[in-house]
Amino acid sequence: MKKYYLLLLLISFQFSCNSTQNLETITLFNGENLDGWIIYGTEKWFVEDKELVCESGPDKQYGYLGTEKNFDNFILTLQFKQENNGNSGVFFRSTVDGTRVKGWQVEVAPPGFHSGGIYESYGRGWLIKPDPSKDSIVKMGEWNSMKIKVVADEVTTWINDTEMIKIKDSIIGQGIGGVALQIHDGGGIKVRWKDLKIKKL
């Protein structure tokens, strides 16, 4: 009987591992153009050296680059490098109308400004900020890795393999929308992005 249960457990574990490995992974940015994305606003979004670049334009307003598709439960991985200022962000389950966004942002900002935290635009504001001890995780002028896991009402973020926050929120659980990158208003911002991939859960 013990051997029987051990065999069932082994089969179950193997099936679980195979299921994880077979999850669909989508490359969001092809390194050549902005296919699959929509530009919102007048700020600059372009491809340079196979990298996606966002840069403040002459209007110095908010700008967004959003996916054409919506994503519900997923793991999003990417790399970002802040060349100037760097006040940006990654929105999830979000929609954009003009330059007004509805949804949740994982903050991308210079050290000391809560990168990896969750901000609800035009809503409740900051939902959670990382512990101040993690302020130095982001390296200005260098490539940083980010991972965002969204499952039902739970969100977890990592920067450079360090867990920044974990939050459960019923309103996030009801959200519907896509992924969007942000340029903050005020001008003087330039951020590079690459290796944007999303794995559906």
Backbone as a chain_set.jsonl record, in Angstrom:
{"seq": "MKKYYLLLLLISFQFSCNSTQNLETITLFNGENLDGWIIYGTEKWFVEDKELVCESGPDKQYGYLGTEKNFDNFILTLQFKQENNGNSGVFFRSTVDGTRVKGWQVEVAPPGFHSGGIYESYGRGWLIKPDPSKDSIVKMGEWNSMKIKVVADEVTTWINDTEMIKIKDSIIGQGIGGVALQIHDGGGIKVRWKDLKIKKL", "coords": {"N": [[0.828, -1.21, 0.0], [1.944, 1.257, 0.795], [3.856, 1.547, -1.201], [2.18, 1.936, -3.348], [0.932, 4.422, -2.834], [3.209, 5.978, -2.851], [3.959, 5.771, -5.509], [1.799, 7.059, -6.761], [2.172, 9.61, -5.749], [4.623, 10.263, -6.927], [3.95, 10.239, -9.651], [2.075, 12.296, -9.691], [3.715, 14.477, -8.976], [5.483, 14.518, -11.145], [3.714, 15.083, -13.231], [2.895, 17.619, -12.45], [5.304, 19.061, -12.701], [5.775, 18.802, -15.457], [3.542, 20.149, -16.412], [4.074, 22.771, -15.615], [6.367, 23.275, -17.116], [5.342, 23.232, -19.662], [3.829, 25.497, -19.958], [2.577, 28.268, -21.793], [4.789, 30.548, -23.222], [5.225, 33.873, -24.121], [6.891, 36.08, -26.248], [7.042, 39.407, -25.79], [8.248, 41.612, -26.944], [9.858, 41.974, -29.976], [12.366, 42.871, -30.676], [12.749, 44.236, -33.008], [10.642, 45.889, -33.955], [7.563, 47.621, -33.033], [5.446, 45.841, -33.086], [2.424, 44.421, -31.97], [2.014, 46.159, -29.943], [0.581, 49.228, -28.633], [0.814, 52.708, -28.961], [0.29, 55.286, -26.654], [-0.364, 58.645, -26.285], [2.039, 61.376, -26.722], [4.687, 60.964, -26.248], [7.988, 59.491, -26.73], [8.563, 56.364, -28.251], [10.604, 53.83, -29.295], [12.74, 51.614, -31.265], [16.04, 50.623, -30.703], [19.189, 49.358, -31.317], [18.2, 46.766, -30.961], [16.779, 47.07, -28.652], [14.076, 48.24, -26.636], [13.099, 51.528, -26.359], [12.074, 54.155, -24.246], [11.319, 57.575, -24.119], [11.152, 60.901, -22.965], [9.128, 63.286, -24.654], [8.712, 66.466, -26.434], [6.379, 67.469, -25.263], [6.396, 66.595, -22.67], [4.693, 64.957, -21.139], [2.584, 62.368, -19.631], [3.085, 59.102, -20.952], [2.316, 56.029, -22.646], [2.924, 52.618, -23.503], [1.188, 50.055, -24.607], [0.17, 46.589, -24.51], [-1.488, 44.87, -27.17], [-3.022, 42.713, -26.491], [-4.877, 41.293, -23.727], [-3.885, 40.155, -20.461], [-4.247, 37.777, -17.945], [-3.617, 35.819, -15.581], [-0.214, 35.398, -14.858], [3.401, 35.203, -15.345], [5.625, 37.72, -15.686], [8.639, 38.631, -17.15], [11.477, 40.761, -17.474], [14.013, 43.137, -18.541], [15.414, 46.225, -17.477], [16.921, 49.435, -18.024], [17.868, 52.424, -16.661], [18.547, 55.417, -18.07], [18.295, 58.201, -17.94], [16.886, 59.935, -15.28], [14.471, 58.051, -15.059], [11.916, 57.583, -14.058], [9.403, 55.541, -14.284], [7.37, 52.7, -15.17], [5.667, 49.486, -14.891], [2.669, 48.469, -15.942], [-0.115, 46.337, -15.142], [-2.933, 44.239, -15.942], [-4.4, 46.391, -17.002], [-5.948, 49.286, -18.532], [-5.9, 51.808, -21.078], [-6.915, 55.08, -21.807], [-6.617, 57.516, -24.0], [-4.288, 59.281, -22.397], [-4.841, 58.468, -19.92], [-4.716, 56.134, -17.474], [-6.009, 53.071, -16.226], [-5.583, 50.957, -13.661], [-2.911, 48.933, -12.322], [0.353, 49.673, -11.245], [3.648, 48.491, -11.324], [6.256, 49.901, -9.821], [8.948, 51.567, -11.437], [11.793, 53.178, -10.822], [14.322, 55.639, -9.847], [16.847, 54.703, -7.362], [15.588, 54.552, -4.035], [13.02, 55.375, -4.501], [10.929, 53.543, -4.356], [10.873, 51.352, -6.202], [9.448, 48.42, -7.576], [7.282, 48.416, -5.9], [3.642, 48.668, -5.585], [1.369, 50.687, -7.261], [-1.754, 52.243, -7.538], [-3.162, 53.804, -10.116], [-5.077, 56.791, -10.457], [-6.752, 56.043, -8.427], [-6.525, 54.343, -5.474], [-3.95, 55.042, -4.936], [-0.7, 54.471, -3.54], [-0.446, 51.079, -2.823], [1.29, 49.273, -1.709], [4.631, 49.522, -0.571], [8.076, 48.67, -1.094], [10.226, 47.473, 1.551], [12.301, 49.919, 3.101], [14.939, 49.052, 3.291], [15.517, 47.869, 0.936], [16.058, 49.764, -0.924], [18.41, 50.123, -2.348], [18.559, 48.201, -4.266], [17.996, 48.585, -7.011], [20.006, 49.48, -9.751], [21.206, 52.324, -11.091], [21.747, 53.245, -14.475], [22.561, 50.732, -15.184], [21.776, 47.39, -16.306], [18.841, 45.973, -15.004], [17.027, 43.256, -13.656], [13.58, 42.312, -13.715], [10.807, 40.681, -12.253], [7.419, 39.84, -12.384], [4.728, 38.418, -10.83], [1.446, 37.488, -11.23], [-1.403, 36.245, -9.931], [-4.694, 35.504, -9.74], [-5.841, 37.251, -7.024], [-3.389, 37.946, -6.05], [-0.181, 39.425, -6.016], [3.255, 39.356, -6.731], [6.491, 40.766, -6.688], [9.804, 40.974, -8.049], [13.108, 42.292, -8.079], [16.19, 42.129, -9.586], [16.454, 39.507, -8.633], [15.641, 39.699, -6.011], [13.008, 39.521, -3.762], [10.565, 41.968, -3.749], [7.949, 42.899, -3.002], [4.862, 41.453, -1.763], [1.455, 41.018, -2.234], [-2.002, 40.675, -1.469], [-5.066, 41.418, -2.9], [-8.375, 42.206, -3.255], [-9.574, 43.84, -5.176], [-7.668, 44.089, -7.204], [-7.849, 41.455, -7.984], [-10.152, 41.461, -9.486], [-9.483, 42.775, -11.761], [-9.121, 43.547, -15.273], [-7.243, 43.544, -18.193], [-4.359, 44.727, -20.089], [-0.729, 44.623, -20.4], [1.354, 47.415, -19.768], [3.864, 49.816, -20.462], [5.275, 52.715, -18.922], [5.894, 56.245, -19.36], [6.71, 58.733, -17.193], [5.342, 61.989, -16.425], [6.827, 65.327, -16.805], [9.279, 65.328, -18.084], [12.689, 64.716, -19.315], [13.213, 61.958, -19.089], [14.49, 58.736, -19.719], [14.456, 55.417, -20.568], [15.562, 52.116, -21.07], [14.495, 48.951, -22.372], [14.386, 45.355, -22.451], [14.164, 41.864, -23.433], [11.476, 41.159, -22.816], [9.174, 39.018, -21.647], [6.355, 36.904, -21.274], [4.723, 34.533, -19.323], [1.965, 32.571, -19.451], [-0.257, 31.614, -16.877]], "CA": [[0.0, 0.0, 0.0], [2.833, 2.412, 0.838], [4.457, 1.672, -2.524], [1.131, 2.445, -4.233], [0.8, 5.86, -2.583], [4.464, 6.609, -3.283], [3.892, 5.832, -6.966], [0.839, 8.113, -7.083], [2.806, 10.891, -5.43], [5.651, 10.497, -7.938], [3.252, 10.568, -10.906], [1.49, 13.626, -9.501], [4.802, 15.449, -9.002], [5.982, 14.592, -12.513], [2.693, 15.779, -14.02], [2.956, 19.029, -12.06], [6.508, 19.647, -13.302], [5.56, 18.883, -16.903], [2.541, 21.184, -16.663], [4.755, 24.055, -15.483], [7.285, 23.441, -18.233], [4.592, 23.372, -20.912], [3.07, 26.733, -19.987], [2.887, 29.081, -22.966], [5.58, 31.757, -23.028], [5.096, 34.795, -25.246], [7.849, 37.17, -26.319], [6.237, 40.61, -26.016], [9.002, 42.561, -27.771], [10.628, 41.163, -30.909], [13.679, 43.441, -30.906], [12.818, 44.866, -34.322], [9.627, 46.93, -34.106], [6.571, 47.663, -31.952], [4.311, 44.963, -33.386], [1.762, 43.898, -30.774], [1.907, 47.227, -28.954], [-0.136, 50.454, -29.0], [1.362, 53.906, -28.324], [-0.686, 56.244, -26.128], [0.27, 59.912, -25.965], [2.982, 61.953, -27.682], [6.074, 60.7, -25.856], [8.729, 58.714, -27.727], [8.79, 54.926, -28.09], [11.283, 53.391, -30.512], [13.664, 50.491, -31.132], [17.426, 50.99, -30.975], [20.105, 48.27, -30.945], [17.35, 45.649, -30.531], [16.215, 47.406, -27.34], [12.92, 49.131, -26.637], [13.475, 52.754, -25.657], [11.064, 55.181, -23.994], [11.999, 58.842, -23.876], [10.25, 62.044, -22.903], [9.041, 64.13, -25.829], [8.628, 67.906, -26.146], [5.206, 67.788, -24.441], [6.746, 66.245, -21.291], [3.492, 64.442, -20.503], [2.546, 60.918, -19.46], [2.978, 58.302, -22.16], [2.191, 54.598, -22.373], [3.017, 51.645, -24.572], [0.401, 48.948, -24.08], [-0.015, 45.405, -25.347], [-2.795, 44.74, -27.815], [-3.742, 41.631, -25.832], [-5.012, 41.282, -22.276], [-3.269, 39.02, -19.767], [-4.904, 37.589, -16.652], [-2.649, 35.247, -14.644], [1.019, 35.287, -15.632], [4.697, 35.647, -14.838], [6.264, 38.615, -16.65], [10.043, 38.904, -16.879], [12.036, 41.777, -18.361], [15.161, 43.881, -18.042], [15.322, 47.661, -17.728], [18.092, 50.251, -17.697], [17.486, 53.827, -16.576], [19.645, 56.272, -18.527], [18.037, 59.529, -17.366], [15.778, 59.97, -14.321], [14.008, 56.679, -14.957], [10.604, 57.437, -13.432], [8.606, 54.787, -15.241], [6.65, 51.646, -14.486], [5.063, 48.406, -15.66], [1.275, 48.281, -15.55], [-0.71, 45.034, -15.437], [-4.405, 44.246, -15.915], [-4.671, 47.825, -17.114], [-6.458, 49.838, -19.781], [-5.487, 53.191, -21.277], [-7.806, 55.899, -22.614], [-5.81, 58.712, -24.195], [-3.133, 59.049, -21.512], [-5.381, 58.167, -18.591], [-4.608, 54.699, -17.297], [-6.758, 52.464, -15.131], [-4.975, 49.683, -13.322], [-1.903, 48.862, -11.269], [1.705, 49.87, -11.729], [4.839, 48.104, -10.58], [7.089, 51.089, -9.969], [10.338, 51.563, -11.889], [12.238, 54.528, -10.473], [15.668, 55.665, -9.281], [16.95, 54.182, -5.995], [14.951, 55.352, -2.997], [11.678, 55.793, -4.885], [9.954, 52.458, -4.2], [10.799, 50.399, -7.314], [8.894, 47.129, -7.19], [6.023, 48.615, -5.18], [2.413, 48.689, -6.398], [0.634, 51.949, -7.204], [-3.015, 52.224, -8.28], [-3.359, 55.12, -10.72], [-6.434, 57.345, -10.437], [-7.519, 55.236, -7.482], [-6.128, 54.36, -4.066], [-2.548, 55.432, -4.784], [0.209, 53.402, -3.137], [-1.007, 49.942, -2.092], [2.381, 48.692, -0.926], [5.985, 49.917, -0.953], [9.09, 47.771, -0.536], [10.927, 47.918, 2.75], [13.392, 50.849, 2.763], [16.23, 48.359, 3.217], [15.694, 47.398, -0.442], [16.191, 50.937, -1.79], [19.635, 50.092, -3.157], [18.527, 47.05, -5.177], [18.05, 49.085, -8.382], [21.285, 50.084, -10.13], [21.062, 53.31, -12.153], [22.691, 53.133, -15.571], [22.896, 49.328, -15.416], [20.61, 46.542, -16.545], [18.198, 45.366, -13.837], [15.985, 42.294, -13.997], [12.322, 42.409, -12.966], [9.822, 39.618, -12.441], [6.11, 40.157, -11.81], [3.827, 37.268, -10.84], [0.064, 37.876, -10.929], [-2.307, 35.089, -9.907], [-5.937, 35.874, -9.066], [-5.75, 38.525, -6.299], [-2.071, 38.033, -5.42], [0.903, 39.934, -6.857], [4.591, 39.327, -6.149], [7.472, 41.36, -7.591], [11.221, 40.798, -7.749], [14.09, 43.044, -8.845], [17.523, 41.529, -9.421], [16.272, 38.259, -7.874], [15.228, 39.99, -4.637], [11.567, 39.77, -3.65], [10.336, 43.337, -3.297], [6.67, 42.946, -2.279], [3.8, 40.474, -2.04], [0.206, 41.608, -1.771], [-3.286, 40.11, -1.883], [-6.0, 42.536, -2.966], [-9.576, 41.734, -3.949], [-9.868, 44.689, -6.336], [-6.763, 43.607, -8.246], [-8.387, 40.181, -8.436], [-11.237, 41.698, -10.44], [-8.967, 43.57, -12.865], [-9.014, 42.997, -16.628], [-6.505, 44.454, -19.061], [-3.084, 44.292, -20.613], [0.523, 45.122, -19.833], [1.724, 48.707, -20.352], [5.024, 50.519, -19.938], [4.939, 54.119, -18.703], [6.796, 57.376, -19.193], [6.119, 59.712, -16.276], [5.394, 63.361, -16.93], [7.891, 66.152, -16.255], [10.4, 65.395, -19.004], [14.012, 64.267, -18.899], [13.198, 60.532, -18.76], [14.88, 57.787, -20.763], [14.61, 54.067, -20.028], [15.666, 51.041, -22.061], [13.874, 47.688, -21.981], [14.643, 44.216, -23.328], [13.823, 40.514, -22.929], [10.13, 41.165, -22.227], [8.514, 37.742, -21.899], [5.255, 36.637, -20.345], [4.31, 33.125, -19.27], [0.593, 32.468, -18.97], [-0.463, 30.608, -15.829]], "C": [[0.864, 1.263, 0.0], [3.47, 2.663, -0.519], [3.46, 2.285, -3.506], [0.985, 3.952, -4.072], [2.054, 6.619, -3.023], [4.476, 6.777, -4.802], [2.944, 6.932, -7.41], [1.441, 9.493, -6.86], [3.84, 11.258, -6.486], [5.025, 10.898, -9.27], [2.673, 11.971, -10.841], [2.548, 14.708, -9.6], [5.323, 15.641, -10.425], [5.0, 15.34, -13.409], [2.714, 17.269, -13.735], [4.152, 19.716, -12.708], [6.333, 19.819, -14.799], [4.578, 19.98, -17.252], [3.175, 22.564, -16.597], [5.648, 24.33, -16.676], [6.55, 23.737, -19.535], [3.735, 24.634, -20.972], [3.534, 27.602, -21.147], [3.666, 30.331, -22.572], [5.526, 32.603, -24.283], [6.184, 35.852, -25.148], [7.092, 38.439, -26.698], [6.925, 41.611, -26.949], [9.968, 41.78, -28.641], [12.009, 41.715, -31.231], [13.826, 44.17, -32.223], [11.854, 46.038, -34.483], [8.626, 46.829, -32.958], [5.317, 46.87, -32.277], [3.748, 44.4, -32.085], [1.556, 44.922, -29.679], [1.13, 48.415, -29.52], [0.491, 51.616, -28.237], [0.226, 54.821, -27.892], [0.063, 57.518, -25.739], [1.301, 60.305, -27.009], [4.441, 61.717, -27.306], [6.69, 59.669, -26.81], [8.89, 57.252, -27.318], [9.433, 54.439, -29.382], [12.247, 52.246, -30.194], [15.051, 50.951, -31.54], [18.331, 49.879, -30.458], [19.35, 47.079, -30.361], [16.792, 45.836, -29.121], [15.04, 48.355, -27.517], [13.25, 50.343, -25.776], [12.252, 53.633, -25.456], [11.787, 56.45, -23.567], [10.973, 59.97, -23.871], [10.303, 62.834, -24.207], [8.912, 65.597, -25.445], [7.437, 68.292, -25.272], [5.424, 67.472, -22.964], [5.53, 65.759, -20.491], [3.622, 62.946, -20.243], [2.452, 60.244, -20.83], [2.958, 56.831, -21.794], [2.39, 53.801, -23.653], [2.368, 50.375, -24.057], [0.294, 47.79, -25.045], [-1.412, 45.404, -25.964], [-3.66, 43.7, -27.11], [-3.831, 41.853, -24.326], [-4.341, 40.039, -21.697], [-3.818, 38.964, -18.353], [-3.898, 37.119, -15.6], [-1.358, 34.947, -15.396], [2.247, 35.533, -14.759], [5.34, 36.462, -15.954], [7.71, 38.83, -16.226], [10.562, 39.906, -17.905], [13.311, 42.33, -17.744], [14.978, 45.352, -18.388], [16.618, 48.344, -17.317], [17.694, 51.715, -17.761], [18.685, 54.699, -16.956], [19.517, 57.687, -17.97], [16.809, 59.427, -16.47], [15.223, 58.565, -14.104], [12.668, 56.491, -14.292], [9.633, 56.835, -14.438], [7.821, 53.731, -14.474], [6.11, 50.622, -15.456], [3.656, 48.193, -15.12], [0.809, 46.881, -15.925], [-2.217, 45.113, -15.224], [-4.922, 45.676, -16.029], [-5.211, 48.183, -18.487], [-6.058, 51.308, -19.849], [-6.486, 53.877, -22.209], [-7.134, 57.252, -22.794], [-4.495, 58.538, -23.467], [-3.602, 58.853, -20.074], [-5.441, 56.651, -18.439], [-5.429, 54.247, -16.094], [-6.143, 51.101, -14.853], [-3.888, 49.851, -12.294], [-0.503, 48.886, -11.867], [2.722, 49.265, -10.764], [5.864, 49.195, -10.857], [8.486, 50.748, -10.488], [10.835, 52.993, -11.701], [13.675, 54.481, -9.978], [15.682, 55.102, -7.859], [16.328, 55.139, -4.971], [13.528, 55.765, -3.301], [10.754, 54.607, -5.139], [9.812, 51.551, -5.42], [10.352, 49.03, -6.804], [7.622, 47.221, -6.38], [4.843, 48.696, -6.136], [1.659, 49.987, -6.156], [-0.609, 51.83, -8.074], [-3.301, 53.626, -8.806], [-4.831, 55.514, -10.732], [-7.34, 56.523, -9.519], [-6.991, 55.422, -6.072], [-4.676, 54.779, -3.842], [-1.679, 54.241, -4.403], [-0.536, 52.325, -2.348], [0.054, 49.301, -1.207], [3.707, 49.198, -1.482], [6.973, 48.898, -0.396], [9.682, 48.343, 0.743], [12.081, 48.833, 2.346], [14.763, 50.188, 2.654], [16.534, 47.874, 1.8], [15.881, 48.552, -1.432], [17.37, 50.844, -2.747], [19.661, 48.942, -4.155], [18.675, 47.498, -6.63], [19.383, 49.792, -8.627], [21.058, 51.025, -11.317], [22.147, 53.115, -13.203], [23.143, 51.723, -15.873], [21.607, 48.563, -15.708], [20.147, 45.911, -15.236], [17.14, 44.379, -14.325], [14.756, 42.523, -13.128], [11.458, 41.204, -13.296], [8.55, 40.006, -11.702], [5.232, 38.921, -11.946], [2.443, 37.717, -10.384], [-0.81, 36.637, -11.038], [-3.533, 35.457, -9.083], [-5.768, 37.217, -8.36], [-4.391, 38.734, -5.641], [-1.006, 38.477, -6.425], [2.209, 39.863, -6.068], [5.553, 39.945, -7.158], [8.887, 41.083, -7.093], [12.033, 41.771, -8.603], [15.461, 42.469, -8.528], [17.488, 40.356, -8.449], [15.946, 38.477, -6.399], [13.724, 40.247, -4.606], [11.344, 41.148, -3.039], [9.055, 43.451, -2.489], [5.832, 41.711, -2.612], [2.53, 41.045, -1.442], [-0.977, 40.801, -2.289], [-4.31, 41.237, -1.817], [-7.197, 42.126, -3.819], [-9.899, 42.552, -5.193], [-8.942, 44.331, -7.497], [-7.292, 42.305, -8.833], [-9.493, 40.314, -9.454], [-10.757, 42.41, -11.708], [-8.889, 42.81, -14.177], [-8.25, 44.006, -17.477], [-5.175, 43.876, -19.478], [-1.906, 44.791, -19.805], [0.848, 46.44, -20.519], [2.973, 49.25, -19.663], [4.694, 52.005, -19.875], [6.146, 55.034, -18.837], [6.088, 58.366, -18.283], [6.188, 61.1, -16.892], [6.573, 64.116, -16.307], [9.12, 66.258, -17.128], [11.687, 64.822, -18.444], [14.13, 62.799, -18.579], [13.644, 59.713, -19.966], [15.184, 56.445, -20.118], [14.675, 53.085, -21.188], [15.098, 49.744, -21.489], [14.308, 46.59, -22.946], [14.19, 42.93, -22.646], [12.47, 40.5, -22.213], [9.407, 39.883, -22.637], [7.448, 37.49, -20.842], [4.851, 35.167, -20.463], [2.912, 33.065, -18.67], [0.476, 31.344, -17.95], [-1.88, 30.095, -15.863]], "O": [[0.562, 2.226, -0.705], [3.617, 3.807, -0.95], [3.84, 3.056, -4.387], [0.92, 4.68, -5.063], [1.974, 7.751, -3.502], [4.942, 7.792, -5.319], [3.255, 7.669, -8.347], [1.253, 10.413, -7.655], [3.933, 12.414, -6.896], [5.522, 11.803, -9.942], [2.762, 12.74, -11.798], [2.323, 15.742, -10.229], [5.574, 16.764, -10.861], [5.41, 16.139, -14.251], [2.572, 18.088, -14.643], [4.028, 20.833, -13.21], [6.697, 20.855, -15.355], [4.742, 20.669, -18.259], [2.865, 23.433, -17.413], [5.698, 25.447, -17.191], [7.083, 24.419, -20.411], [2.991, 24.826, -21.934], [4.725, 27.669, -21.45], [3.245, 31.082, -21.691], [5.755, 32.105, -25.385], [6.381, 36.452, -24.091], [6.56, 38.537, -27.803], [6.259, 42.367, -27.657], [10.796, 41.021, -28.139], [12.756, 41.091, -31.985], [14.906, 44.672, -32.536], [12.203, 47.058, -35.077], [8.817, 46.05, -32.025], [4.235, 47.197, -31.788], [4.494, 43.959, -31.211], [1.001, 44.618, -28.623], [1.035, 48.584, -30.736], [0.683, 51.537, -27.024], [-0.689, 55.098, -28.668], [1.011, 57.471, -24.955], [1.428, 59.657, -28.048], [5.339, 62.222, -27.98], [5.98, 59.051, -27.604], [9.295, 56.944, -26.197], [8.862, 54.619, -30.458], [12.53, 51.948, -29.034], [15.228, 51.584, -32.58], [18.247, 49.501, -29.289], [19.796, 46.461, -29.394], [16.383, 44.87, -28.477], [15.018, 49.171, -28.439], [13.632, 50.207, -24.614], [11.474, 53.837, -26.388], [12.727, 56.417, -22.773], [10.044, 59.983, -24.678], [11.369, 63.029, -24.789], [8.993, 65.939, -24.265], [7.472, 69.327, -24.608], [4.728, 68.009, -22.102], [5.364, 66.105, -19.321], [4.631, 62.33, -20.586], [1.814, 60.763, -21.746], [3.507, 56.426, -20.77], [2.061, 54.262, -24.746], [2.911, 49.696, -23.185], [0.324, 47.983, -26.26], [-2.379, 45.872, -25.363], [-4.887, 43.794, -27.128], [-2.978, 42.509, -23.728], [-4.243, 39.006, -22.36], [-3.853, 39.973, -17.648], [-3.388, 37.923, -14.82], [-1.39, 34.315, -16.452], [2.156, 35.994, -13.622], [5.574, 35.945, -17.046], [7.978, 39.173, -15.075], [10.139, 39.899, -19.061], [13.649, 42.04, -16.596], [14.455, 45.691, -19.449], [17.314, 47.907, -16.401], [17.235, 52.193, -18.798], [19.701, 54.719, -16.261], [20.511, 58.298, -17.577], [15.789, 58.876, -16.886], [15.482, 57.954, -13.068], [12.294, 55.36, -13.982], [9.115, 57.521, -15.319], [7.629, 53.853, -13.264], [6.089, 50.835, -16.668], [3.478, 47.783, -13.973], [1.28, 46.304, -16.905], [-2.714, 45.927, -14.446], [-5.771, 46.109, -15.251], [-4.968, 47.485, -19.472], [-5.898, 51.97, -18.824], [-6.857, 53.338, -23.252], [-7.082, 58.05, -21.859], [-3.666, 57.726, -23.877], [-2.838, 59.053, -19.13], [-6.138, 55.971, -19.192], [-5.529, 54.947, -15.086], [-6.177, 50.206, -15.697], [-3.917, 50.782, -11.489], [-0.216, 48.212, -12.857], [2.669, 49.492, -9.555], [6.287, 49.385, -11.997], [9.117, 49.787, -10.048], [10.346, 53.913, -12.356], [14.2, 53.399, -9.715], [14.634, 55.032, -7.217], [16.514, 56.354, -5.033], [12.882, 56.424, -2.486], [9.9, 54.654, -6.025], [8.725, 51.025, -5.657], [10.803, 48.549, -5.765], [6.942, 46.213, -6.185], [5.022, 48.783, -7.351], [1.349, 50.346, -5.02], [-0.533, 51.372, -9.214], [-3.641, 54.527, -8.039], [-5.711, 54.691, -10.983], [-8.524, 56.334, -9.794], [-7.008, 56.531, -5.537], [-4.219, 54.862, -2.702], [-1.896, 53.13, -4.886], [-1.176, 52.614, -1.336], [-0.236, 48.843, -0.102], [3.891, 49.293, -2.696], [6.732, 48.322, 0.664], [9.639, 49.551, 0.978], [12.769, 48.562, 1.362], [15.653, 50.718, 1.989], [17.67, 47.512, 1.495], [15.863, 48.338, -2.644], [17.337, 51.419, -3.834], [20.673, 48.725, -4.822], [19.398, 46.866, -7.4], [19.829, 50.599, -7.811], [20.753, 50.572, -12.42], [23.306, 52.856, -12.88], [24.012, 51.52, -16.721], [20.505, 49.021, -15.403], [20.949, 45.386, -14.463], [16.44, 44.648, -15.301], [14.869, 42.88, -11.956], [11.38, 40.763, -14.442], [8.59, 40.443, -10.552], [5.016, 38.43, -13.054], [2.286, 38.258, -9.29], [-0.94, 36.052, -12.114], [-3.434, 35.694, -7.879], [-5.571, 38.233, -9.028], [-4.247, 39.596, -4.773], [-0.942, 37.966, -7.543], [2.27, 40.253, -4.902], [5.447, 39.678, -8.355], [9.135, 40.973, -5.892], [11.664, 42.039, -9.747], [15.846, 42.339, -7.366], [18.345, 40.215, -7.576], [15.973, 37.526, -5.617], [13.223, 41.096, -5.343], [11.857, 41.459, -1.964], [9.06, 44.035, -1.406], [6.069, 41.025, -3.606], [2.516, 41.498, -0.298], [-0.954, 40.304, -3.415], [-4.414, 41.929, -0.805], [-7.036, 41.742, -4.978], [-10.44, 42.019, -6.162], [-9.382, 44.275, -8.645], [-7.196, 42.078, -10.039], [-9.752, 39.379, -10.212], [-11.544, 42.623, -12.63], [-8.63, 41.607, -14.206], [-8.577, 45.193, -17.477], [-4.891, 42.699, -19.258], [-2.05, 45.305, -18.695], [0.642, 46.576, -21.725], [3.119, 49.156, -18.445], [3.916, 52.501, -20.69], [7.267, 54.667, -18.483], [4.972, 58.791, -18.582], [7.003, 61.353, -17.779], [7.233, 63.611, -15.399], [9.928, 67.17, -16.951], [11.775, 64.486, -17.263], [15.053, 62.405, -17.866], [13.223, 59.971, -21.094], [16.044, 56.338, -19.244], [13.936, 53.21, -22.165], [15.203, 49.473, -20.292], [14.569, 46.857, -24.12], [13.877, 42.91, -21.455], [12.33, 39.908, -21.143], [9.073, 39.685, -23.805], [7.621, 37.823, -19.67], [4.664, 34.641, -21.561], [2.7, 33.46, -17.524], [1.037, 30.263, -18.131], [-2.247, 29.241, -15.056]]}, "num_chains": 1, "name": "protein.A"}
